[in-house]
Amino acid sequence: MDMKDEEQPPIQAAVRVRQSSLSVAVVDSDKAVAEASSGAVPNLHYDRPRAWWGCRHTLAFLGFLGFSTVYAMRVNLSVAIVAMVKSTSGSDDDKPSFANDSCPVPPGWGDSSNNNGKDGEFDWSETTQGLILGSFFYGYLFTNFPGGRAAEYFGGKRVLGLGVLLTAIFTVVSPVCAKVSTGLFVAVRIIEGLCEGVTFPAMNNLLATWIPPMERAKFSSLVFAGSQFGTVVTLPVSGWLCDSGFLGGWPSVFYVFGGLGLLWSIVWFLLVFDQPDTHPRISQEEKKYIQSYCTAKKSQPVSIPWMSLVTSLPMWCLTLVHFGQNWGFYTLLTELPTYLNNIQHFDMKSNGLVSALPYLIMWIFSLVYSNIMDKLLLEKLVSLSTVRKLSMVIGIYGPMAGLIAMCFVDCDKTLAIVVLCIAVGLNGAIYSGYMCSHQDLSPNLAGTLMGITNTVAAIPGFVTPVVTGTLTEEQTLSSWRAVFLISAGVYLVTNIGYLLFVPVTVQPWNDQSPSPEGEQKRY
């Protein structure tokens, strides 16, 4: 080995990549090729920075808080809408009889005492409520791909920060818009979706730049688990705010969480930077560590290899599993408070708390699970491929089994909550699974890939509330069984392709020529 090889970072000394007309990676060692193909774990951990906290930890922590805020502004309506809508309990003579297909109503349940002495002010049917709950995703659908490309050109810091800031502003004005007209309220929710659509692609771009491959399961789980933490906090707090009468009751839900989004945006713009090279406070040890192991990521945006993407089986399977995951997740996220209110008859305060419990389990499980996987990888007890596939078996088929079990809980409140906690909790494993695969397949296009798959995966966001609202117009046990079985079936089918065809290796089409705006520079 000559002196030039000795001076190179560890991965570059072992694996030197060059571009050819076919964008094929040329590797010095046949052994390295075998390890990359099999997903075996090379010894990448011996030079992790000694400091317990670094700039990549700050990025991950603020990302965690950011996604907590993002989901707070997204899911607050799920609880608030229960207080916003006029009670439909009525008298027994006004309702059709489903004595054998509904749960007994507790004495006094459904009267105005469960909402601080006030009935809701909006006369919205179940179908209309489904439209309102899903309207966010009509906007969300259209900005995922542009958000990913924008992050690659202008930096994930700006794109993510502006997305959250604008969402916060429109969240604060939502109560006024709702009182003006239902149409204006729906329009504001669509705009919020447009603003939030950039968040996941932009964060993926930052993670591909800052986080070495073997740490992605741990850091991705930390960041994206913010969505569960935000849900855990928002659901019970929203229920309390609606019941308390603070700032008018349900309007306070939008004022409080929108205000938190504004505060987070200020901190984000002050402390986060797009690249290690431009961070004024990063240590040389951490910078060298990141630059040594993120060599597949260029500092400038690359052109999109459309033909390669369209013909890539892993890309199709990744998109399909993302769609399936969101179908089941959004079904429960948007409709769980309605199920607990109309079927299990939890009051407003209990509804928010109980709705949050499954997501608390999911948050805790995702963090514990990802750290276990990180430890197993560090000790080279499992391969990276095994971690991804095992995570998807647990994270998708576990909830599938739980949804099937929900068809048999009937009116047992305790059993329903236990099953929901297990089903939703196991879903936390997906952050060590397909949520890392965009970065695995193409670090240069991680934002774009997330933008593409999340665009397709946004469709369930507005389809599932409408489907659920249509199926559950009568609010019976059998109608909700249909909702649970449909979601379980989607989980079953969409995960098969991922388990069979999505690898952990960087794809040849990752290594394209940079866009004309920037020179080729690796870090």
Secondary structure as a PSIPRED ss2 file (coil, helix, strand):
# PSIPRED VFORMAT (PSIPRED V4.0)

   1 M C   1.000  0.000  0.000
   2 D C   1.000  0.000  0.000
   3 M H   0.000  1.000  0.000
   4 K H   0.000  1.000  0.000
   5 D H   0.000  1.000  0.000
   6 E H   0.000  1.000  0.000
   7 E H   0.000  1.000  0.000
   8 Q C   1.000  0.000  0.000
   9 P C   1.000  0.000  0.000
  10 P H   0.000  1.000  0.000
  11 I H   0.000  1.000  0.000
  12 Q H   0.000  1.000  0.000
  13 A H   0.000  1.000  0.000
  14 A H   0.000  1.000  0.000
  15 V C   1.000  0.000  0.000
  16 R C   1.000  0.000  0.000
  17 V C   1.000  0.000  0.000
  18 R C   1.000  0.000  0.000
  19 Q C   1.000  0.000  0.000
  20 S C   1.000  0.000  0.000
  21 S C   1.000  0.000  0.000
  22 L C   1.000  0.000  0.000
  23 S C   1.000  0.000  0.000
  24 V C   1.000  0.000  0.000
  25 A C   1.000  0.000  0.000
  26 V C   1.000  0.000  0.000
  27 V C   1.000  0.000  0.000
  28 D C   1.000  0.000  0.000
  29 S C   1.000  0.000  0.000
  30 D H   0.000  1.000  0.000
  31 K H   0.000  1.000  0.000
  32 A H   0.000  1.000  0.000
  33 V H   0.000  1.000  0.000
  34 A H   0.000  1.000  0.000
  35 E H   0.000  1.000  0.000
  36 A H   0.000  1.000  0.000
  37 S H   0.000  1.000  0.000
  38 S H   0.000  1.000  0.000
  39 G C   1.000  0.000  0.000
  40 A C   1.000  0.000  0.000
  41 V C   1.000  0.000  0.000
  42 P C   1.000  0.000  0.000
  43 N C   1.000  0.000  0.000
  44 L C   1.000  0.000  0.000
  45 H C   1.000  0.000  0.000
  46 Y C   1.000  0.000  0.000
  47 D C   1.000  0.000  0.000
  48 R C   1.000  0.000  0.000
  49 P C   1.000  0.000  0.000
  50 R C   1.000  0.000  0.000
  51 A C   1.000  0.000  0.000
  52 W C   1.000  0.000  0.000
  53 W C   1.000  0.000  0.000
  54 G C   1.000  0.000  0.000
  55 C H   0.000  1.000  0.000
  56 R H   0.000  1.000  0.000
  57 H H   0.000  1.000  0.000
  58 T H   0.000  1.000  0.000
  59 L H   0.000  1.000  0.000
  60 A H   0.000  1.000  0.000
  61 F H   0.000  1.000  0.000
  62 L H   0.000  1.000  0.000
  63 G H   0.000  1.000  0.000
  64 F H   0.000  1.000  0.000
  65 L H   0.000  1.000  0.000
  66 G H   0.000  1.000  0.000
  67 F H   0.000  1.000  0.000
  68 S H   0.000  1.000  0.000
  69 T H   0.000  1.000  0.000
  70 V H   0.000  1.000  0.000
  71 Y H   0.000  1.000  0.000
  72 A H   0.000  1.000  0.000
  73 M H   0.000  1.000  0.000
  74 R H   0.000  1.000  0.000
  75 V H   0.000  1.000  0.000
  76 N H   0.000  1.000  0.000
  77 L H   0.000  1.000  0.000
  78 S H   0.000  1.000  0.000
  79 V H   0.000  1.000  0.000
  80 A H   0.000  1.000  0.000
  81 I H   0.000  1.000  0.000
  82 V H   0.000  1.000  0.000
  83 A H   0.000  1.000  0.000
  84 M H   0.000  1.000  0.000
  85 V E   0.000  0.000  1.000
  86 K C   1.000  0.000  0.000
  87 S C   1.000  0.000  0.000
  88 T C   1.000  0.000  0.000
  89 S C   1.000  0.000  0.000
  90 G C   1.000  0.000  0.000
  91 S C   1.000  0.000  0.000
  92 D H   0.000  1.000  0.000
  93 D H   0.000  1.000  0.000
  94 D H   0.000  1.000  0.000
  95 K C   1.000  0.000  0.000
  96 P C   1.000  0.000  0.000
  97 S C   1.000  0.000  0.000
  98 F C   1.000  0.000  0.000
  99 A C   1.000  0.000  0.000
 100 N C   1.000  0.000  0.000
 101 D C   1.000  0.000  0.000
 102 S C   1.000  0.000  0.000
 103 C C   1.000  0.000  0.000
 104 P C   1.000  0.000  0.000
 105 V C   1.000  0.000  0.000
 106 P C   1.000  0.000  0.000
 107 P C   1.000  0.000  0.000
 108 G C   1.000  0.000  0.000
 109 W C   1.000  0.000  0.000
 110 G C   1.000  0.000  0.000
 111 D C   1.000  0.000  0.000
 112 S H   0.000  1.000  0.000
 113 S H   0.000  1.000  0.000
 114 N H   0.000  1.000  0.000
 115 N H   0.000  1.000  0.000
 116 N C   1.000  0.000  0.000
 117 G C   1.000  0.000  0.000
 118 K C   1.000  0.000  0.000
 119 D C   1.000  0.000  0.000
 120 G C   1.000  0.000  0.000
 121 E C   1.000  0.000  0.000
 122 F E   0.000  0.000  1.000
 123 D C   1.000  0.000  0.000
 124 W C   1.000  0.000  0.000
 125 S C   1.000  0.000  0.000
 126 E H   0.000  1.000  0.000
 127 T H   0.000  1.000  0.000
 128 T H   0.000  1.000  0.000
 129 Q H   0.000  1.000  0.000
 130 G H   0.000  1.000  0.000
 131 L H   0.000  1.000  0.000
 132 I H   0.000  1.000  0.000
 133 L H   0.000  1.000  0.000
 134 G H   0.000  1.000  0.000
 135 S H   0.000  1.000  0.000
 136 F H   0.000  1.000  0.000
 137 F H   0.000  1.000  0.000
 138 Y H   0.000  1.000  0.000
 139 G H   0.000  1.000  0.000
 140 Y H   0.000  1.000  0.000
 141 L H   0.000  1.000  0.000
 142 F H   0.000  1.000  0.000
 143 T H   0.000  1.000  0.000
 144 N H   0.000  1.000  0.000
 145 F H   0.000  1.000  0.000
 146 P H   0.000  1.000  0.000
 147 G H   0.000  1.000  0.000
 148 G H   0.000  1.000  0.000
 149 R H   0.000  1.000  0.000
 150 A H   0.000  1.000  0.000
 151 A H   0.000  1.000  0.000
 152 E H   0.000  1.000  0.000
 153 Y H   0.000  1.000  0.000
 154 F H   0.000  1.000  0.000
 155 G C   1.000  0.000  0.000
 156 G H   0.000  1.000  0.000
 157 K H   0.000  1.000  0.000
 158 R H   0.000  1.000  0.000
 159 V H   0.000  1.000  0.000
 160 L H   0.000  1.000  0.000
 161 G H   0.000  1.000  0.000
 162 L H   0.000  1.000  0.000
 163 G H   0.000  1.000  0.000
 164 V H   0.000  1.000  0.000
 165 L H   0.000  1.000  0.000
 166 L H   0.000  1.000  0.000
 167 T H   0.000  1.000  0.000
 168 A H   0.000  1.000  0.000
 169 I H   0.000  1.000  0.000
 170 F H   0.000  1.000  0.000
 171 T H   0.000  1.000  0.000
 172 V H   0.000  1.000  0.000
 173 V C   1.000  0.000  0.000
 174 S H   0.000  1.000  0.000
 175 P H   0.000  1.000  0.000
 176 V H   0.000  1.000  0.000
 177 C H   0.000  1.000  0.000
 178 A H   0.000  1.000  0.000
 179 K H   0.000  1.000  0.000
 180 V H   0.000  1.000  0.000
 181 S C   1.000  0.000  0.000
 182 T H   0.000  1.000  0.000
 183 G H   0.000  1.000  0.000
 184 L H   0.000  1.000  0.000
 185 F H   0.000  1.000  0.000
 186 V H   0.000  1.000  0.000
 187 A H   0.000  1.000  0.000
 188 V H   0.000  1.000  0.000
 189 R H   0.000  1.000  0.000
 190 I H   0.000  1.000  0.000
 191 I H   0.000  1.000  0.000
 192 E H   0.000  1.000  0.000
 193 G H   0.000  1.000  0.000
 194 L H   0.000  1.000  0.000
 195 C H   0.000  1.000  0.000
 196 E H   0.000  1.000  0.000
 197 G C   1.000  0.000  0.000
 198 V C   1.000  0.000  0.000
 199 T H   0.000  1.000  0.000
 200 F H   0.000  1.000  0.000
 201 P H   0.000  1.000  0.000
 202 A H   0.000  1.000  0.000
 203 M H   0.000  1.000  0.000
 204 N H   0.000  1.000  0.000
 205 N H   0.000  1.000  0.000
 206 L H   0.000  1.000  0.000
 207 L H   0.000  1.000  0.000
 208 A H   0.000  1.000  0.000
 209 T H   0.000  1.000  0.000
 210 W H   0.000  1.000  0.000
 211 I C   1.000  0.000  0.000
 212 P C   1.000  0.000  0.000
 213 P H   0.000  1.000  0.000
 214 M H   0.000  1.000  0.000
 215 E H   0.000  1.000  0.000
 216 R H   0.000  1.000  0.000
 217 A H   0.000  1.000  0.000
 218 K H   0.000  1.000  0.000
 219 F H   0.000  1.000  0.000
 220 S H   0.000  1.000  0.000
 221 S H   0.000  1.000  0.000
 222 L H   0.000  1.000  0.000
 223 V H   0.000  1.000  0.000
 224 F H   0.000  1.000  0.000
 225 A C   1.000  0.000  0.000
 226 G H   0.000  1.000  0.000
 227 S H   0.000  1.000  0.000
 228 Q H   0.000  1.000  0.000
 229 F H   0.000  1.000  0.000
 230 G H   0.000  1.000  0.000
 231 T H   0.000  1.000  0.000
 232 V H   0.000  1.000  0.000
 233 V H   0.000  1.000  0.000
 234 T H   0.000  1.000  0.000
 235 L H   0.000  1.000  0.000
 236 P H   0.000  1.000  0.000
 237 V H   0.000  1.000  0.000
 238 S H   0.000  1.000  0.000
 239 G H   0.000  1.000  0.000
 240 W H   0.000  1.000  0.000
 241 L H   0.000  1.000  0.000
 242 C H   0.000  1.000  0.000
 243 D H   0.000  1.000  0.000
 244 S H   0.000  1.000  0.000
 245 G C   1.000  0.000  0.000
 246 F H   0.000  1.000  0.000
 247 L H   0.000  1.000  0.000
 248 G H   0.000  1.000  0.000
 249 G C   1.000  0.000  0.000
 250 W H   0.000  1.000  0.000
 251 P H   0.000  1.000  0.000
 252 S H   0.000  1.000  0.000
 253 V H   0.000  1.000  0.000
 254 F H   0.000  1.000  0.000
 255 Y H   0.000  1.000  0.000
 256 V H   0.000  1.000  0.000
 257 F H   0.000  1.000  0.000
 258 G H   0.000  1.000  0.000
 259 G H   0.000  1.000  0.000
 260 L H   0.000  1.000  0.000
 261 G H   0.000  1.000  0.000
 262 L H   0.000  1.000  0.000
 263 L H   0.000  1.000  0.000
 264 W H   0.000  1.000  0.000
 265 S H   0.000  1.000  0.000
 266 I H   0.000  1.000  0.000
 267 V H   0.000  1.000  0.000
 268 W H   0.000  1.000  0.000
 269 F H   0.000  1.000  0.000
 270 L H   0.000  1.000  0.000
 271 L H   0.000  1.000  0.000
 272 V C   1.000  0.000  0.000
 273 F C   1.000  0.000  0.000
 274 D C   1.000  0.000  0.000
 275 Q C   1.000  0.000  0.000
 276 P H   0.000  1.000  0.000
 277 D H   0.000  1.000  0.000
 278 T H   0.000  1.000  0.000
 279 H C   1.000  0.000  0.000
 280 P C   1.000  0.000  0.000
 281 R C   1.000  0.000  0.000
 282 I C   1.000  0.000  0.000
 283 S C   1.000  0.000  0.000
 284 Q H   0.000  1.000  0.000
 285 E H   0.000  1.000  0.000
 286 E H   0.000  1.000  0.000
 287 K H   0.000  1.000  0.000
 288 K H   0.000  1.000  0.000
 289 Y H   0.000  1.000  0.000
 290 I H   0.000  1.000  0.000
 291 Q H   0.000  1.000  0.000
 292 S H   0.000  1.000  0.000
 293 Y H   0.000  1.000  0.000
 294 C C   1.000  0.000  0.000
 295 T C   1.000  0.000  0.000
 296 A C   1.000  0.000  0.000
 297 K C   1.000  0.000  0.000
 298 K E   0.000  0.000  1.000
 299 S C   1.000  0.000  0.000
 300 Q C   1.000  0.000  0.000
 301 P C   1.000  0.000  0.000
 302 V E   0.000  0.000  1.000
 303 S C   1.000  0.000  0.000
 304 I C   1.000  0.000  0.000
 305 P C   1.000  0.000  0.000
 306 W H   0.000  1.000  0.000
 307 M H   0.000  1.000  0.000
 308 S H   0.000  1.000  0.000
 309 L H   0.000  1.000  0.000
 310 V H   0.000  1.000  0.000
 311 T C   1.000  0.000  0.000
 312 S C   1.000  0.000  0.000
 313 L H   0.000  1.000  0.000
 314 P H   0.000  1.000  0.000
 315 M H   0.000  1.000  0.000
 316 W H   0.000  1.000  0.000
 317 C H   0.000  1.000  0.000
 318 L H   0.000  1.000  0.000
 319 T H   0.000  1.000  0.000
 320 L H   0.000  1.000  0.000
 321 V H   0.000  1.000  0.000
 322 H H   0.000  1.000  0.000
 323 F H   0.000  1.000  0.000
 324 G H   0.000  1.000  0.000
 325 Q H   0.000  1.000  0.000
 326 N H   0.000  1.000  0.000
 327 W H   0.000  1.000  0.000
 328 G H   0.000  1.000  0.000
 329 F H   0.000  1.000  0.000
 330 Y H   0.000  1.000  0.000
 331 T H   0.000  1.000  0.000
 332 L H   0.000  1.000  0.000
 333 L H   0.000  1.000  0.000
 334 T H   0.000  1.000  0.000
 335 E H   0.000  1.000  0.000
 336 L H   0.000  1.000  0.000
 337 P H   0.000  1.000  0.000
 338 T H   0.000  1.000  0.000
 339 Y H   0.000  1.000  0.000
 340 L H   0.000  1.000  0.000
 341 N H   0.000  1.000  0.000
 342 N H   0.000  1.000  0.000
 343 I C   1.000  0.000  0.000
 344 Q C   1.000  0.000  0.000
 345 H C   1.000  0.000  0.000
 346 F C   1.000  0.000  0.000
 347 D C   1.000  0.000  0.000
 348 M H   0.000  1.000  0.000
 349 K H   0.000  1.000  0.000
 350 S H   0.000  1.000  0.000
 351 N H   0.000  1.000  0.000
 352 G H   0.000  1.000  0.000
 353 L H   0.000  1.000  0.000
 354 V H   0.000  1.000  0.000
 355 S H   0.000  1.000  0.000
 356 A H   0.000  1.000  0.000
 357 L H   0.000  1.000  0.000
 358 P H   0.000  1.000  0.000
 359 Y H   0.000  1.000  0.000
 360 L H   0.000  1.000  0.000
 361 I H   0.000  1.000  0.000
 362 M H   0.000  1.000  0.000
 363 W H   0.000  1.000  0.000
 364 I H   0.000  1.000  0.000
 365 F H   0.000  1.000  0.000
 366 S H   0.000  1.000  0.000
 367 L H   0.000  1.000  0.000
 368 V H   0.000  1.000  0.000
 369 Y H   0.000  1.000  0.000
 370 S H   0.000  1.000  0.000
 371 N H   0.000  1.000  0.000
 372 I H   0.000  1.000  0.000
 373 M H   0.000  1.000  0.000
 374 D H   0.000  1.000  0.000
 375 K H   0.000  1.000  0.000
 376 L H   0.000  1.000  0.000
 377 L H   0.000  1.000  0.000
 378 L H   0.000  1.000  0.000
 379 E C   1.000  0.000  0.000
 380 K C   1.000  0.000  0.000
 381 L C   1.000  0.000  0.000
 382 V C   1.000  0.000  0.000
 383 S C   1.000  0.000  0.000
 384 L H   0.000  1.000  0.000
 385 S H   0.000  1.000  0.000
 386 T H   0.000  1.000  0.000
 387 V H   0.000  1.000  0.000
 388 R H   0.000  1.000  0.000
 389 K H   0.000  1.000  0.000
 390 L H   0.000  1.000  0.000
 391 S H   0.000  1.000  0.000
 392 M H   0.000  1.000  0.000
 393 V H   0.000  1.000  0.000
 394 I H   0.000  1.000  0.000
 395 G H   0.000  1.000  0.000
 396 I H   0.000  1.000  0.000
 397 Y H   0.000  1.000  0.000
 398 G H   0.000  1.000  0.000
 399 P H   0.000  1.000  0.000
 400 M H   0.000  1.000  0.000
 401 A H   0.000  1.000  0.000
 402 G H   0.000  1.000  0.000
 403 L H   0.000  1.000  0.000
 404 I H   0.000  1.000  0.000
 405 A H   0.000  1.000  0.000
 406 M H   0.000  1.000  0.000
 407 C C   1.000  0.000  0.000
 408 F C   1.000  0.000  0.000
 409 V C   1.000  0.000  0.000
 410 D C   1.000  0.000  0.000
 411 C C   1.000  0.000  0.000
 412 D C   1.000  0.000  0.000
 413 K H   0.000  1.000  0.000
 414 T H   0.000  1.000  0.000
 415 L H   0.000  1.000  0.000
 416 A H   0.000  1.000  0.000
 417 I H   0.000  1.000  0.000
 418 V H   0.000  1.000  0.000
 419 V H   0.000  1.000  0.000
 420 L H   0.000  1.000  0.000
 421 C H   0.000  1.000  0.000
 422 I H   0.000  1.000  0.000
 423 A H   0.000  1.000  0.000
 424 V H   0.000  1.000  0.000
 425 G H   0.000  1.000  0.000
 426 L H   0.000  1.000  0.000
 427 N H   0.000  1.000  0.000
 428 G H   0.000  1.000  0.000
 429 A H   0.000  1.000  0.000
 430 I H   0.000  1.000  0.000
 431 Y H   0.000  1.000  0.000
 432 S H   0.000  1.000  0.000
 433 G C   1.000  0.000  0.000
 434 Y H   0.000  1.000  0.000
 435 M H   0.000  1.000  0.000
 436 C H   0.000  1.000  0.000
 437 S H   0.000  1.000  0.000
 438 H H   0.000  1.000  0.000
 439 Q H   0.000  1.000  0.000
 440 D H   0.000  1.000  0.000
 441 L H   0.000  1.000  0.000
 442 S C   1.000  0.000  0.000
 443 P H   0.000  1.000  0.000
 444 N H   0.000  1.000  0.000
 445 L H   0.000  1.000  0.000
 446 A H   0.000  1.000  0.000
 447 G H   0.000  1.000  0.000
 448 T H   0.000  1.000  0.000
 449 L H   0.000  1.000  0.000
 450 M H   0.000  1.000  0.000
 451 G H   0.000  1.000  0.000
 452 I H   0.000  1.000  0.000
 453 T H   0.000  1.000  0.000
 454 N H   0.000  1.000  0.000
 455 T H   0.000  1.000  0.000
 456 V H   0.000  1.000  0.000
 457 A H   0.000  1.000  0.000
 458 A C   1.000  0.000  0.000
 459 I H   0.000  1.000  0.000
 460 P H   0.000  1.000  0.000
 461 G H   0.000  1.000  0.000
 462 F H   0.000  1.000  0.000
 463 V H   0.000  1.000  0.000
 464 T H   0.000  1.000  0.000
 465 P H   0.000  1.000  0.000
 466 V H   0.000  1.000  0.000
 467 V H   0.000  1.000  0.000
 468 T H   0.000  1.000  0.000
 469 G H   0.000  1.000  0.000
 470 T H   0.000  1.000  0.000
 471 L H   0.000  1.000  0.000
 472 T C   1.000  0.000  0.000
 473 E C   1.000  0.000  0.000
 474 E C   1.000  0.000  0.000
 475 Q C   1.000  0.000  0.000
 476 T C   1.000  0.000  0.000
 477 L H   0.000  1.000  0.000
 478 S H   0.000  1.000  0.000
 479 S H   0.000  1.000  0.000
 480 W H   0.000  1.000  0.000
 481 R H   0.000  1.000  0.000
 482 A H   0.000  1.000  0.000
 483 V H   0.000  1.000  0.000
 484 F H   0.000  1.000  0.000
 485 L H   0.000  1.000  0.000
 486 I H   0.000  1.000  0.000
 487 S H   0.000  1.000  0.000
 488 A H   0.000  1.000  0.000
 489 G H   0.000  1.000  0.000
 490 V H   0.000  1.000  0.000
 491 Y H   0.000  1.000  0.000
 492 L H   0.000  1.000  0.000
 493 V H   0.000  1.000  0.000
 494 T H   0.000  1.000  0.000
 495 N H   0.000  1.000  0.000
 496 I H   0.000  1.000  0.000
 497 G H   0.000  1.000  0.000
 498 Y H   0.000  1.000  0.000
 499 L H   0.000  1.000  0.000
 500 L H   0.000  1.000  0.000
 501 F H   0.000  1.000  0.000
 502 V C   1.000  0.000  0.000
 503 P C   1.000  0.000  0.000
 504 V C   1.000  0.000  0.000
 505 T C   1.000  0.000  0.000
 506 V C   1.000  0.000  0.000
 507 Q C   1.000  0.000  0.000
 508 P H   0.000  1.000  0.000
 509 W H   0.000  1.000  0.000
 510 N H   0.000  1.000  0.000
 511 D C   1.000  0.000  0.000
 512 Q C   1.000  0.000  0.000
 513 S C   1.000  0.000  0.000
 514 P E   0.000  0.000  1.000
 515 S C   1.000  0.000  0.000
 516 P C   1.000  0.000  0.000
 517 E C   1.000  0.000  0.000
 518 G C   1.000  0.000  0.000
 519 E C   1.000  0.000  0.000
 520 Q C   1.000  0.000  0.000
 521 K C   1.000  0.000  0.000
 522 R E   0.000  0.000  1.000
 523 Y C   1.000  0.000  0.000
